């Protein structure tokens, strides 16, 4: 279904994560587990709808300007970039369904205006029974596929799985309650953080300072600080360093284009190599040379 993600690690430590998933007909279902706080740039590169369902109703995360908690479910349209801010020890079910398949199924049980209204929401505050049923179904499907991957070779089994998922999602939409609107200040803070990140990536060949960011985006230092504290839980200076360290890590992990540690560090504005290595190890729990070695071993 063309699901794409780009990760920035926000909290310190060795990262570990797992994605278990399966595709059948016009549905992509997966479960993602991560141990550290992350910022993820996401997009469904197909004509589909994405649903983000925390595995536990006690889990919370952020999608763009909205905080998703208290058992809420996030939804985004295909080809619509969005970002996730997830905490440490996070577990989420992801579901991508073809737009035509989902719309046709919803219209068969809901008035058209209600079906379109459901799909136009950014978060769904659905009934507890429907949510528990959906989580249970997703766990059962992925568990059975792990035990018996050959089940996906059966057209009848795949069609049955798809029908079960569509029925469960429909039940979810029927039970939807409208979530309260996100406060305007929270939306503005999220927009500032997203704009700053894109500006930093577009100018990765320069050393950007906080005063320059304040000037470019016409905000005070206090506003910038508050926006980053509220959205990411860290200040802008710390985020500048974290973003650059993640940029170095991605460069070192590219198997198709080898680059030295010194060159990668310099490209992202790190001139003091010993301090860079210390900061890199603090964030990722390994030296940059270890990242290079793992990448080389994986390419063999």
N, C-alpha and C positions, 0 to 999 in steps of 0.2 A: 504493500500500500504506500511505499515511498516515505516512510517516517524518518525524519532527520533531526538529529540533536547535536549540539555543540556545548561541551561542559566547561565551566570555570569552577575550580575548587575554591571554596571560601574559608573553610575551617582547616586547621592544621592536622597533620597525621597521614599515615599511609592509606591511600584510597583502596577500597575494595567494593565491588558492585557486581550485580548479576542481572541479566535480562533473560527471562524464559518466555518464549512466545510461539505462536503458530499462526499461519495464514490459511484461510479456507474460504473459497468463493470470494465474496466482496467484504470479508471481515479479517482484521488483524487484531489479535488479542495477545497481550503480553503482561508480565509482571516484572517490575523493576525494583531492585533492592539496592540501596546505597548506604554507606556508613558515615558519610561526612556531609556537611552542609554544602550545597551546590547551587550555582546559577546555570540554568540550561536554556539555550536558545533553541526553540523548536519550530517545526513546520511540518504539516502533513502535505507532502508533495503529490497529492492526488485529489480527486473530487470526492472527498470523504469528510466525515465528522469525527473529531477526536473527543473522547470522554476520558477524564482523569478521575479515578475512583480510589481514594485511600483504602488500603487493605483493612485498616482499623478505623472505626468512626472517631477515635481519639486523635488520629493523625491530622495535622494541619499543614498547609503550604500556601504559597502565593502564586497566582497566575496574573501576570501584568500588574494592574493596580488593585486587584481583588485578593483579599485573604479568603482562603477556602478552609473552613473549619466547621466544627459541630455537625459532621456527617454530610456536608455539602459535596457536590460533584461538579467538576469543571467541564466546560464544553467549548470547543473551538472549531471553526470551519476550515476546510482544506485550503491550502495556499495562503493562509493568514498567519504570518509569523507571530509567535508569542514567546514569553519567557516564563520559566518556572523558577521559583526560589524555594528550595526544599531544605528541611532541617537534617540534622544528623540522625542516623538510624531510621531511615524513611523507607516505606514500602507502598507501592502504588500499582494498581491495575490500570493499564492503558488499553483503550478500545478504539479502533478506527473502523468505521462502517461506511461503505459507499453511499454517497448522498442519495442517489436514485433508489437504491434498495431500501434505505431507512425511510425516506419520504413516502414511498409507496406503501410500506407496511404501516406507518403511522396513520396515513389517510384512510386506511381500511378500518381503523377502529376509533379514530378521532375526527371531528370536523376539521376541514382543511386549515381554517384560521388558527385553531388550537394547536394543530401539528406544527405549523410554521412558527407559532409563538414559542413553543417549547425549544425548537431548534435555534431560535434567535437569542436565547438566554446565554449569558456568559458563565453563570453558575446555576445549578439546580439544587434547590432545597427540597428533596423528595421525602416521601414517607419512609419511616424506619423499616417497615416490613419489606418494601420494595428494594431498599438498599441492601438489607441483609440477604435477601434472596439473590440479588445480583452478585454480591461478593461470594456467596456460597457457590453459585453456578460457575463463576469464573475460576475459583479454586479447584472445583471438581474437573472442569474441562482441562485446565493446564496440568493438573496432577495426573489425569488419565493419559494425556498425550505424552507426558514424560515416561510413564510406565509402558505405554504401548504406542510408540510413534507411528507404527504401521496403520493405525486407525485412520490417519489422514489420507491413506491411499484408497480408501473406500468413498466413492462419490455419495452414496446414500448416508454414510455416517457424517460426512462433512455437511450435507444438506440438513441433517437433523440437528447438528450442533448450531448451525446458522439460525435455524428456526427457533431454537431454544433461546439463543442470545437476543434475537429480535423481539421475542415475546417478553423477555425480562426487561429489555430497554423500554418497550412500550408501556409495561406496568409502571416503570419508573416515571415516564413522562406523564402518565395519567395522574400520578400522585404528587406532581410538582406543586410546590408552593413558591410564590415569588419571594426571592431574597431581597433584603433591604438594599437600597442603593449605596454604592461606595461613596464616602464623603469626598467632596471635591478636592480638599487638601491632599488626601491620600492619592488620588489620581494624579495630581500635579507632582507630588514627590516621586511617584513611580516614573512619570514622564521625564523628570530631570535625570534620574539614575539611568534610564535607557538611553537618553540622548548623550549623556556624558560617556557611557560605555562605547557607543558607536563612534563618537568623536575621537576617543582614545585609540580605537582600532583603526580608524581612518588615518590617524597620524602616529602610527606605531614607530615611525622612524625619527620621531622627535621626543624630547623629554618634556612632558606636559606638567605644569604646576597647578596647584589649587587656585592661586590668584588668576591664572589665565582662564581656568574653567569658569570662575566667577564672572570674568569679563565677557567671555564668549556667550554665556547663557544669561547674562544680565541678572545674576542673583547674588545675594550677599553670602559671605562665608558661613554665617550662621544658618542661613536657609539651606545651603549645600550640605553642611554637616548634619542638619536635622533630617534632610531627605535621605541621606545614606544610612544614618542611624536607624531610621524608621523602617526603611525597605530592606536593608541588608544586615543591619545590626553591627556595622563597622563604619568607621569614618572614611572620608574621601581619600586621605593620604594612604591609609592602609589598603584601600581598594585599588589605588593606582599601582601599588607594588604587587598586590595579588594578581591583578590582571596581566601585568607584564611577566610575572613568573609563570602564569598559565600559558602565555604566549611562547615563552622559551620551551616549556615542556611539550607543547604541541609540535614545535619545530623539531625537537629532539626525537619525537616519536614517529616522525614521518619516515616510513621505510623506503619510499621511492626517491627521496632526496636527502642524502646524508649531509650533515652539517656539524661542525665542531662545536664543542661547548662554548669555547671562547667567542666564536662568531655569533652563535645564537644569543649569548648574553649581551654582546655589544649591540646587536641589531635591535634589542629591546631596551637599550639605554642603561645597561649595567656596566659600569666602568671599573668597579672595585671587585675583582674576581673572588677573592676570599670571602668578602662579605656577601656577595651574590650566592656563593656555594652554601654558606651558612643559612641564609634566608630560604634558599631552595630546599635544603634539607629539613628546616623547621616546618615548612608548609607541606611538603610531600613525603617526609619521612624517609628520604633517600637522597644521596648525592646525585648531581646531574650525570656524572660518569656512570652511575648504576642504571640510570634511565637509558643512556646510550647502549650499554651492554645488553639490557633486556630487549631493546629494539633490534639490535643486531642478531641476537639469538633467535628471536621470533621470525626474522627474515630468512633464516637458513632452512 
